[in-house]
Structure formats: structure tokens, C-alpha cells
């Protein structure tokens, strides 16, 4: 690494101290020292990220209800009716997945409130900022998740 890139990394690592959690970037959170894992800024950052995700899902749910009401007009053509019904079924499956995700989001926010967010349910070890950025509702470390998936593959569930 060059001297300028080291200075740039050091500057990025400390830039988060002056910012509000909603203004932090993923790169700034990743650059925070491991010794400060799940500090108050990170907890607030993930709370904000989860809250935005929750609001987006709730907004989509409202749009779906409105969309289904609008399309309730009876179409005489069977092909058009089948297309509309298939679109509705796809939309409802998507909302069902989002409903399940919403439950996980609420559980993650509760973990933040309890101060337990970011730690593996099975091992108690840190999940890791990178994994939490990719999947903010993660409750298992990558290794624990891989073990669980391997068990499910071998033994079924």
C-alpha cells in the first residue's frame, strides 16, 4: 500500500465520528476498527437501515392493495383474465415473502434495542459488518449458517 492510500484509509476510518448514523455510508461502517464492533454509531446505522427497509416494505404493501383494487374490473377475454390473475398471484407471493422479512426486521430492531444485534445466535461470535451490510437481518455468522444449510441438505428439515 502506498502512503497516500494509508492516509485515505485512516481518514475514512475516522470520518464516521462526525456524522449522524443516517449519513454514514456502507464503506465508512466497514472501515471502522474491529475493536469498536457494534458501537453506538453502528447500532444506530443498522437501526436506520432496517427502519428504511421496513418503511419500504410497508409502502409496497399499500401499493399492492391499491393495485389489486384497481384491477378488480372483470375482463371478458379469458387470456387477459388469466394474465391478470397470474400477475396478482406473483405480486401476492412477493408480498408474502416481504411479510416474512418484515417479521425478521422487527426481530432485528428488537435485538438492537437489547444490545444483542450483530452476534451469532449459535456461537455468540460477531457476525461481521460485511455480512450485516449484505443481510441486515442475519442472526448467524457465515460459518454457522453454512453448517445449518449443510445439515438441512443432509438430513432435511
C-alpha positions as protocol buffer text, in pm:
chain_id: "A"
residue {
  index: 1
  type: UNK
  ca { x: 0 y: 0 z: 0 }
}
residue {
  index: 2
  type: UNK
  ca { x: 119 y: 348 z: -74 }
}
residue {
  index: 3
  type: UNK
  ca { x: 147 y: 620 z: 184 }
}
residue {
  index: 4
  type: UNK
  ca { x: -143 y: 814 z: 30 }
}
residue {
  index: 5
  type: UNK
  ca { x: -376 y: 512 z: 34 }
}
residue {
  index: 6
  type: UNK
  ca { x: -292 y: 453 z: 403 }
}
residue {
  index: 7
  type: UNK
  ca { x: -380 y: 814 z: 481 }
}
residue {
  index: 8
  type: UNK
  ca { x: -700 y: 780 z: 280 }
}
residue {
  index: 9
  type: UNK
  ca { x: -797 y: 463 z: 474 }
}
residue {
  index: 10
  type: UNK
  ca { x: -719 y: 631 z: 807 }
}
residue {
  index: 11
  type: UNK
  ca { x: -926 y: 934 z: 709 }
}
residue {
  index: 12
  type: UNK
  ca { x: -1218 y: 709 z: 606 }
}
residue {
  index: 13
  type: UNK
  ca { x: -1188 y: 509 z: 929 }
}
residue {
  index: 14
  type: UNK
  ca { x: -1233 y: 823 z: 1140 }
}
residue {
  index: 15
  type: UNK
  ca { x: -1481 y: 1013 z: 921 }
}
residue {
  index: 16
  type: UNK
  ca { x: -1776 y: 836 z: 1086 }
}
residue {
  index: 17
  type: UNK
  ca { x: -1718 y: 1005 z: 1422 }
}
residue {
  index: 18
  type: UNK
  ca { x: -1850 y: 1337 z: 1290 }
}
residue {
  index: 19
  type: UNK
  ca { x: -2159 y: 1203 z: 1113 }
}
residue {
  index: 20
  type: UNK
  ca { x: -2514 y: 1118 z: 1207 }
}
residue {
  index: 21
  type: UNK
  ca { x: -2597 y: 746 z: 1164 }
}
residue {
  index: 22
  type: UNK
  ca { x: -2827 y: 814 z: 869 }
}
residue {
  index: 23
  type: UNK
  ca { x: -2543 y: 994 z: 690 }
}
residue {
  index: 24
  type: UNK
  ca { x: -2292 y: 710 z: 725 }
}
residue {
  index: 25
  type: UNK
  ca { x: -2204 y: 509 z: 417 }
}
residue {
  index: 26
  type: UNK
  ca { x: -2151 y: 135 z: 398 }
}
residue {
  index: 27
  type: UNK
  ca { x: -1781 y: 200 z: 328 }
}
residue {
  index: 28
  type: UNK
  ca { x: -1744 y: 411 z: 642 }
}
residue {
  index: 29
  type: UNK
  ca { x: -1908 y: 144 z: 857 }
}
residue {
  index: 30
  type: UNK
  ca { x: -1683 y: -122 z: 701 }
}
residue {
  index: 31
  type: UNK
  ca { x: -1376 y: 92 z: 768 }
}
residue {
  index: 32
  type: UNK
  ca { x: -1448 y: 119 z: 1142 }
}
residue {
  index: 33
  type: UNK
  ca { x: -1195 y: -67 z: 1355 }
}
residue {
  index: 34
  type: UNK
  ca { x: -1285 y: -422 z: 1461 }
}
residue {
  index: 35
  type: UNK
  ca { x: -1217 y: -324 z: 1821 }
}
residue {
  index: 36
  type: UNK
  ca { x: -1525 y: -99 z: 1802 }
}
residue {
  index: 37
  type: UNK
  ca { x: -1758 y: -368 z: 1665 }
}
residue {
  index: 38
  type: UNK
  ca { x: -2124 y: -283 z: 1722 }
}
residue {
  index: 39
  type: UNK
  ca { x: -2053 y: 55 z: 1874 }
}
residue {
  index: 40
  type: UNK
  ca { x: -2338 y: 302 z: 1914 }
}
residue {
  index: 41
  type: UNK
  ca { x: -2282 y: 451 z: 1566 }
}
residue {
  index: 42
  type: UNK
  ca { x: -2302 y: 107 z: 1404 }
}
residue {
  index: 43
  type: UNK
  ca { x: -2611 y: 15 z: 1603 }
}
residue {
  index: 44
  type: UNK
  ca { x: -2779 y: 342 z: 1501 }
}
residue {
  index: 45
  type: UNK
  ca { x: -2667 y: 291 z: 1139 }
}
residue {
  index: 46
  type: UNK
  ca { x: -2823 y: -56 z: 1122 }
}
residue {
  index: 47
  type: UNK
  ca { x: -3138 y: 62 z: 1303 }
}
residue {
  index: 48
  type: UNK
  ca { x: -3176 y: 333 z: 1039 }
}
residue {
  index: 49
  type: UNK
  ca { x: -3109 y: 85 z: 757 }
}
residue {
  index: 50
  type: UNK
  ca { x: -3366 y: -162 z: 897 }
}
residue {
  index: 51
  type: UNK
  ca { x: -3623 y: 113 z: 953 }
}
residue {
  index: 52
  type: UNK
  ca { x: -3588 y: 230 z: 591 }
}
residue {
  index: 53
  type: UNK
  ca { x: -3630 y: -127 z: 471 }
}
residue {
  index: 54
  type: UNK
  ca { x: -3938 y: -171 z: 690 }
}
residue {
  index: 55
  type: UNK
  ca { x: -4093 y: 154 z: 564 }
}
residue {
  index: 56
  type: UNK
  ca { x: -4027 y: 49 z: 204 }
}
residue {
  index: 57
  type: UNK
  ca { x: -4197 y: -288 z: 256 }
}
residue {
  index: 58
  type: UNK
  ca { x: -4499 y: -126 z: 423 }
}
residue {
  index: 59
  type: UNK
  ca { x: -4524 y: 122 z: 136 }
}
residue {
  index: 60
  type: UNK
  ca { x: -4514 y: -163 z: -117 }
}
residue {
  index: 61
  type: UNK
  ca { x: -4789 y: -343 z: 71 }
}
residue {
  index: 62
  type: UNK
  ca { x: -5013 y: -38 z: 47 }
}
residue {
  index: 63
  type: UNK
  ca { x: -4944 y: -7 z: -324 }
}
residue {
  index: 64
  type: UNK
  ca { x: -5030 y: -375 z: -376 }
}
residue {
  index: 65
  type: UNK
  ca { x: -5365 y: -338 z: -203 }
}
residue {
  index: 66
  type: UNK
  ca { x: -5442 y: -35 z: -419 }
}
residue {
  index: 67
  type: UNK
  ca { x: -5325 y: -215 z: -734 }
}
residue {
  index: 68
  type: UNK
  ca { x: -5543 y: -519 z: -664 }
}
residue {
  index: 69
  type: UNK
  ca { x: -5847 y: -296 z: -610 }
}
residue {
  index: 70
  type: UNK
  ca { x: -5784 y: -112 z: -937 }
}
residue {
  index: 71
  type: UNK
  ca { x: -5753 y: -435 z: -1136 }
}
residue {
  index: 72
  type: UNK
  ca { x: -6073 y: -580 z: -993 }
}
residue {
  index: 73
  type: UNK
  ca { x: -6256 y: -490 z: -1315 }
}
residue {
  index: 74
  type: UNK
  ca { x: -6389 y: -802 z: -1486 }
}
residue {
  index: 75
  type: UNK
  ca { x: -6218 y: -871 z: -1816 }
}
residue {
  index: 76
  type: UNK
  ca { x: -6424 y: -1072 z: -2064 }
}
residue {
  index: 77
  type: UNK
  ca { x: -6127 y: -1219 z: -2250 }
}
residue {
  index: 78
  type: UNK
  ca { x: -6007 y: -1538 z: -2076 }
}
residue {
  index: 79
  type: UNK
  ca { x: -5644 y: -1486 z: -2183 }
}
residue {
  index: 80
  type: UNK
  ca { x: -5638 y: -1132 z: -2040 }
}
residue {
  index: 81
  type: UNK
  ca { x: -5808 y: -1251 z: -1722 }
}
residue {
  index: 82
  type: UNK
  ca { x: -5550 y: -1532 z: -1683 }
}
residue {
  index: 83
  type: UNK
  ca { x: -5264 y: -1285 z: -1732 }
}
residue {
  index: 84
  type: UNK
  ca { x: -5407 y: -1050 z: -1469 }
}
residue {
  index: 85
  type: UNK
  ca { x: -5462 y: -1337 z: -1225 }
}
residue {
  index: 86
  type: UNK
  ca { x: -5106 y: -1460 z: -1275 }
}
residue {
  index: 87
  type: UNK
  ca { x: -4970 y: -1109 z: -1213 }
}
residue {
  index: 88
  type: UNK
  ca { x: -5179 y: -1086 z: -896 }
}
residue {
  index: 89
  type: UNK
  ca { x: -5055 y: -1425 z: -776 }
}
residue {
  index: 90
  type: UNK
  ca { x: -4694 y: -1322 z: -835 }
}
residue {
  index: 91
  type: UNK
  ca { x: -4748 y: -993 z: -655 }
}
residue {
  index: 92
  type: UNK
  ca { x: -4911 y: -1168 z: -359 }
}
residue {
  index: 93
  type: UNK
  ca { x: -4624 y: -1420 z: -333 }
}
residue {
  index: 94
  type: UNK
  ca { x: -4379 y: -1130 z: -331 }
}
residue {
  index: 95
  type: UNK
  ca { x: -4576 y: -958 z: -54 }
}
residue {
  index: 96
  type: UNK
  ca { x: -4583 y: -1284 z: 144 }
}
residue {
  index: 97
  type: UNK
  ca { x: -4202 y: -1302 z: 130 }
}
residue {
  index: 98
  type: UNK
  ca { x: -4187 y: -937 z: 234 }
}
residue {
  index: 99
  type: UNK
  ca { x: -4424 y: -1011 z: 525 }
}
residue {
  index: 100
  type: UNK
  ca { x: -4181 y: -1276 z: 648 }
}
residue {
  index: 101
  type: UNK
  ca { x: -3891 y: -1034 z: 601 }
}
residue {
  index: 102
  type: UNK
  ca { x: -4083 y: -769 z: 796 }
}
residue {
  index: 103
  type: UNK
  ca { x: -4100 y: -1005 z: 1093 }
}
residue {
  index: 104
  type: UNK
  ca { x: -3723 y: -1058 z: 1074 }
}
residue {
  index: 105
  type: UNK
  ca { x: -3667 y: -683 z: 1052 }
}
residue {
  index: 106
  type: UNK
  ca { x: -3875 y: -627 z: 1367 }
}
residue {
  index: 107
  type: UNK
  ca { x: -3677 y: -901 z: 1545 }
}
residue {
  index: 108
  type: UNK
  ca { x: -3350 y: -736 z: 1438 }
}
residue {
  index: 109
  type: UNK
  ca { x: -3465 y: -398 z: 1569 }
}
residue {
  index: 110
  type: UNK
  ca { x: -3555 y: -567 z: 1899 }
}
residue {
  index: 111
  type: UNK
  ca { x: -3203 y: -716 z: 1910 }
}
residue {
  index: 112
  type: UNK
  ca { x: -3059 y: -368 z: 1859 }
}
residue {
  index: 113
  type: UNK
  ca { x: -3273 y: -241 z: 2148 }
}
residue {
  index: 114
  type: UNK
  ca { x: -3146 y: -528 z: 2365 }
}
residue {
  index: 115
  type: UNK
  ca { x: -2784 y: -466 z: 2260 }
}
residue {
  index: 116
  type: UNK
  ca { x: -2751 y: -817 z: 2114 }
}
residue {
  index: 117
  type: UNK
  ca { x: -2755 y: -726 z: 1745 }
}
residue {
  index: 118
  type: UNK
  ca { x: -2462 y: -838 z: 1534 }
}
residue {
  index: 119
  type: UNK
  ca { x: -2377 y: -1153 z: 1730 }
}
residue {
  index: 120
  type: UNK
  ca { x: -2442 y: -1511 z: 1619 }
}
residue {
  index: 121
  type: UNK
  ca { x: -2735 y: -1686 z: 1787 }
}
residue {
  index: 122
  type: UNK
  ca { x: -2548 y: -2017 z: 1796 }
}
residue {
  index: 123
  type: UNK
  ca { x: -2190 y: -1921 z: 1879 }
}
residue {
  index: 124
  type: UNK
  ca { x: -2216 y: -1571 z: 2025 }
}
residue {
  index: 125
  type: UNK
  ca { x: -1934 y: -1457 z: 1796 }
}
residue {
  index: 126
  type: UNK
  ca { x: -1959 y: -1140 z: 1584 }
}
residue {
  index: 127
  type: UNK
  ca { x: -2149 y: -1192 z: 1260 }
}
residue {
  index: 128
  type: UNK
  ca { x: -1937 y: -933 z: 1080 }
}
residue {
  index: 129
  type: UNK
  ca { x: -2013 y: -594 z: 932 }
}
residue {
  index: 130
  type: UNK
  ca { x: -1985 y: -717 z: 572 }
}
residue {
  index: 131
  type: UNK
  ca { x: -2246 y: -988 z: 626 }
}
residue {
  index: 132
  type: UNK
  ca { x: -2477 y: -747 z: 810 }
}
residue {
  index: 133
  type: UNK
  ca { x: -2448 y: -494 z: 530 }
}
residue {
  index: 134
  type: UNK
  ca { x: -2545 y: -762 z: 280 }
}
residue {
  index: 135
  type: UNK
  ca { x: -2819 y: -908 z: 502 }
}
residue {
  index: 136
  type: UNK
  ca { x: -2913 y: -678 z: 793 }
}
residue {
  index: 137
  type: UNK
  ca { x: -3148 y: -942 z: 938 }
}
residue {
  index: 138
  type: UNK
  ca { x: -2876 y: -1208 z: 967 }
}
residue {
  index: 139
  type: UNK
  ca { x: -2871 y: -1385 z: 1305 }
}
residue {
  index: 140
  type: UNK
  ca { x: -2599 y: -1639 z: 1230 }
}
residue {
  index: 141
  type: UNK
  ca { x: -2235 y: -1599 z: 1138 }
}
residue {
  index: 142
  type: UNK
  ca { x: -2139 y: -1718 z: 793 }
}
residue {
  index: 143
  type: UNK
  ca { x: -1988 y: -2039 z: 933 }
}
residue {
  index: 144
  type: UNK
  ca { x: -2293 y: -2118 z: 1147 }
}
residue {
  index: 145
  type: UNK
  ca { x: -2523 y: -2052 z: 851 }
}
residue {
  index: 146
  type: UNK
  ca { x: -2316 y: -2285 z: 632 }
}
residue {
  index: 147
  type: UNK
  ca { x: -2332 y: -2558 z: 898 }
}
residue {
  index: 148
  type: UNK
  ca { x: -2709 y: -2517 z: 924 }
}
residue {
  index: 149
  type: UNK
  ca { x: -2753 y: -2535 z: 548 }
}
residue {
  index: 150
  type: UNK
  ca { x: -2531 y: -2845 z: 528 }
}
residue {
  index: 151
  type: UNK
  ca { x: -2740 y: -3017 z: 798 }
}
residue {
  index: 152
  type: UNK
  ca { x: -3060 y: -2929 z: 616 }
}
residue {
  index: 153
  type: UNK
  ca { x: -2915 y: -3062 z: 293 }
}
residue {
  index: 154
  type: UNK
  ca { x: -2804 y: -3388 z: 455 }
}
residue {
  index: 155
  type: UNK
  ca { x: -3095 y: -3455 z: 690 }
}
residue {
  index: 156
  type: UNK
  ca { x: -3377 y: -3245 z: 554 }
}
residue {
  index: 157
  type: UNK
  ca { x: -3588 y: -3018 z: 769 }
}
